[in-house]
Amino acid sequence: MGTFAAGQTKYLAACAVCHSAGSFDPSGPFQNLAGKGNLLVSNLGTISSGMNGITLTGQEILDLKAFLAAVK
């Protein structure tokens, strides 16, 4: 099971530079990730070539899902 706090930490470290997360962080220039945690995969380069080199462990995916599900 993932946790909000760990997901928030990972989001800020790996995602916030490009993405927003609802009202928690509305500043990212690309897709708002709020509520989209179910789209995460371990190799994010398979979603977009712009994310090549960014990989997530199974636990990081669960944590990000918990965080992204909670932000609106």
C-alpha positions as CSV (number, residue, x, y, z in Angstrom):
1,M,0.0,0.0,0.0
2,G,1.3,3.5,-0.8
3,T,1.4,6.5,1.4
4,F,0.5,10.1,0.6
5,A,3.6,11.5,2.2
6,A,6.0,9.2,0.3
7,G,4.1,9.9,-2.9
8,Q,4.3,13.7,-2.3
9,T,8.1,13.4,-1.8
10,K,8.5,11.4,-5.0
11,Y,6.3,13.8,-7.0
12,L,8.3,16.8,-5.8
13,A,11.6,15.1,-6.7
14,A,10.7,13.6,-10.0
15,C,7.5,15.0,-11.4
16,A,6.9,18.6,-10.3
17,V,9.5,20.1,-12.7
18,C,7.2,19.3,-15.6
19,H,3.7,18.3,-14.2
20,S,1.1,19.9,-12.1
21,A,-0.9,18.1,-9.4
22,G,-4.2,19.8,-9.1
23,S,-4.5,22.6,-6.5
24,F,-1.5,21.2,-4.5
25,D,0.9,22.3,-7.3
26,P,-0.8,24.1,-10.2
27,S,2.5,25.4,-11.7
28,G,3.7,22.5,-14.0
29,P,3.5,23.3,-17.7
30,F,2.5,19.8,-18.8
31,Q,-0.4,17.4,-18.0
32,N,-2.1,17.8,-14.6
33,L,-1.5,14.4,-12.9
34,A,-4.2,14.8,-10.2
35,G,-6.3,11.6,-10.2
36,K,-4.1,10.0,-12.9
37,G,-2.0,7.6,-10.7
38,N,-3.5,4.6,-12.4
39,L,-1.7,5.5,-15.6
40,L,1.7,5.0,-14.0
41,V,4.1,2.3,-15.2
42,S,7.6,1.5,-14.0
43,N,9.4,2.7,-17.1
44,L,7.9,6.2,-17.8
45,G,9.8,6.4,-21.1
46,T,7.1,4.0,-22.5
47,I,4.5,6.8,-21.9
48,S,6.6,9.6,-23.4
49,S,10.1,9.8,-24.8
50,G,10.5,13.0,-22.8
51,M,10.5,10.8,-19.7
52,N,13.2,8.4,-20.8
53,G,15.5,7.5,-18.0
54,I,12.8,8.0,-15.3
55,T,11.8,4.7,-13.7
56,L,9.7,3.9,-10.7
57,T,9.8,1.0,-8.3
58,G,6.6,-0.8,-7.5
59,Q,6.5,1.0,-4.1
60,E,7.0,4.4,-5.7
61,I,4.1,3.7,-8.1
62,L,1.9,2.9,-5.1
63,D,3.0,6.0,-3.2
64,L,2.4,8.2,-6.2
65,K,-1.0,6.7,-6.8
66,A,-1.9,7.5,-3.2
67,F,-0.7,11.0,-3.5
68,L,-2.3,11.7,-6.9
69,A,-5.6,10.2,-5.9
70,A,-5.8,12.5,-2.9
71,V,-5.0,15.8,-4.7
72,K,-7.8,17.7,-6.5
